[in-house]
Amino acid sequence: MEPLLEKELVALEAGNVQSVAGGVAFSGGWEICYRANLRSRIASRILWRIGEFDYRNENDVYTAAKAIDWPQYFSVERSIRVNVTAQKSPLKSLEFATLRIKDAVCDRFRDALGRRPDVDRAAPDVRVHGFLEEKKGALYLDTSGEPLFKRGWRAEQGEAPLRENLAAGIVMLTGWQPGEALLDPMCGGATLLVEAAAMARGRAPGAKRSFGFEKLRACEPDLLQELKSEEEKSQAQSSQPQLFGSDSDAEALKGARRNLGQAGVERWVKLEQIDVLQRAAPAAEGVMVMNPPYGERMGSADELAALYPKLGNVLKRNFAGWRCYIFTADLRLPKLIRLQPSRRTPLWNGSLECRLYEFRVVSGSNR
Ligand SMILES: C[S@@+](CC[C@H](N)C(=O)[O-])C[C@H]1O[C@@H](n2cnc3c(N)ncnc32)[C@H](O)[C@@H]1O
């Protein structure tokens, strides 16, 4: 996903855009930060780096964290939460490092004001992130707050829904253009369809939510408002997509309908209850994208092994002229579906290693 995020940030005119493992670094002023939070479909969080340090032990981490003028960044009334992640850190306990950073923030406030902020792990106003490498560490303020894949439209959890930013990335990787038909024949809660519709309609994914930066002293509410109204105006130029979804399960479709309604895109999506093996193509050509159940949470490995060759037959029989994309953690799929993938993109779904397989179906092809 990093190359997609890089592209988004370049389009937002961020400076020094550079991919790093699991993220993309960039620089810019508040306007870029607000825009990235409002508009990025791929990022999970936009973190503001406020300190970097060398360290060997927990005390060094404490000293580095205490050297930051925290009261300059947010009021003591704000509740906080500290998260630490690490790669190759020599520290034995990340929990202890987390505690030491929290102590440092609180001690800095107490020295300055005689009071310290409360900790709220469930719904903090301000999130502090620490990243520890082998010898270097960095501290960040989270400008997003709740992760950005929470767009505010999900009414139904459904079974094994994709995260919204992963779904948006999958749609982007298919190369789908809003003028083409898009079908998800195993749509579940319709995450892929909602994200595709939002893209085609030019909806800013963050338009309906709040952000962590609103709790920081540096927040400029007028600028945020200005950017939000700009977003609303830009929707006038958007296209009218043709989106199709189906699922064999009536309950899943109920959830899909609710999600599409909450996201305000139901008029662009035609839903049907039908088994993928009975599915006809809704247009002469287009893009099919789907995320079949995967053994760990739904459907047994044997059931899936029996489904794939039948699915392959349906693609060949009913979807000549379509580009078909299947996102799965089941690496047996290309062999069992008996179609040759023209591309396989490795992606992570949480800690699960997955692939997005591309099959370009031409008439009469059996491989
Ligand atoms: C992993 S879920 C899809 C989740 C969806 N991508 C989302 O983000 O909400 C798989 C879906 O496939 C549906 N499904 C399973 N077997 C099916 C079949 N034979 N035909 C159509 N849908 C099927 C299930 O009902 C389930 O909703």
The ligand as an SDF file (V2000), in Angstrom:
LIG
                    3D

 27 29  0  0  0  0  0  0  0  0999 V2000
  -15.1130  -12.2840    3.7080 C   0  0  0  0  0  0  0  0  0  0  0  0
  -16.7630  -11.9190    3.4090 S   0  0  0  0  0  0  0  0  0  0  0  0
  -16.6880  -10.4760    2.3990 C   0  0  0  0  0  0  0  0  0  0  0  0
  -16.5010   -9.2410    3.2200 C   0  0  0  0  0  0  0  0  0  0  0  0
  -16.5950   -7.9630    2.4070 C   0  0  0  0  0  0  0  0  0  0  0  0
  -15.5030   -7.8710    1.4560 N   0  0  0  0  0  0  0  0  0  0  0  0
  -16.6180   -6.7780    3.3230 C   0  0  0  0  0  0  0  0  0  0  0  0
  -15.5860   -6.0980    3.4590 O   0  0  0  0  0  0  0  0  0  0  0  0
  -17.6340   -6.5300    3.9740 O   0  0  0  0  0  0  0  0  0  0  0  0
  -17.2640  -13.1370    2.2790 C   0  0  0  0  0  0  0  0  0  0  0  0
  -18.7190  -13.0520    1.8390 C   0  0  0  0  0  0  0  0  0  0  0  0
  -18.9310  -14.0510    0.8550 O   0  0  0  0  0  0  0  0  0  0  0  0
  -20.2750  -14.4940    0.9770 C   0  0  0  0  0  0  0  0  0  0  0  0
  -20.3640  -15.8080    0.3040 N   0  0  0  0  0  0  0  0  0  0  0  0
  -19.8840  -17.0110    0.7090 C   0  0  0  0  0  0  0  0  0  0  0  0
  -20.1560  -17.9680   -0.1960 N   0  0  0  0  0  0  0  0  0  0  0  0
  -20.8150  -17.3360   -1.2080 C   0  0  0  0  0  0  0  0  0  0  0  0
  -21.3470  -17.7890   -2.4510 C   0  0  0  0  0  0  0  0  0  0  0  0
  -21.2540  -19.0620   -2.8290 N   0  0  0  0  0  0  0  0  0  0  0  0
  -21.9460  -16.8540   -3.2600 N   0  0  0  0  0  0  0  0  0  0  0  0
  -22.0510  -15.5750   -2.8860 C   0  0  0  0  0  0  0  0  0  0  0  0
  -21.5790  -15.0880   -1.7150 N   0  0  0  0  0  0  0  0  0  0  0  0
  -20.9600  -15.9760   -0.8880 C   0  0  0  0  0  0  0  0  0  0  0  0
  -20.5090  -14.5500    2.4540 C   0  0  0  0  0  0  0  0  0  0  0  0
  -21.9020  -14.4850    2.7240 O   0  0  0  0  0  0  0  0  0  0  0  0
  -19.7310  -13.2990    2.9330 C   0  0  0  0  0  0  0  0  0  0  0  0
  -20.6090  -12.1980    3.0290 O   0  0  0  0  0  0  0  0  0  0  0  0
  1  2  1  0
  2  3  1  0
  2 10  1  0
  3  4  1  0
  4  5  1  0
  5  6  1  0
  5  7  1  0
  7  8  2  0
  7  9  1  0
 10 11  1  0
 11 12  1  0
 11 26  1  0
 12 13  1  0
 13 14  1  0
 13 24  1  0
 14 15  1  0
 14 23  1  0
 15 16  2  0
 16 17  1  0
 17 18  1  0
 17 23  2  0
 18 19  1  0
 18 20  2  0
 20 21  1  0
 21 22  2  0
 22 23  1  0
 24 25  1  0
 24 26  1  0
 26 27  1  0
M  CHG  2   2   1   9  -1
M  END
$$$$
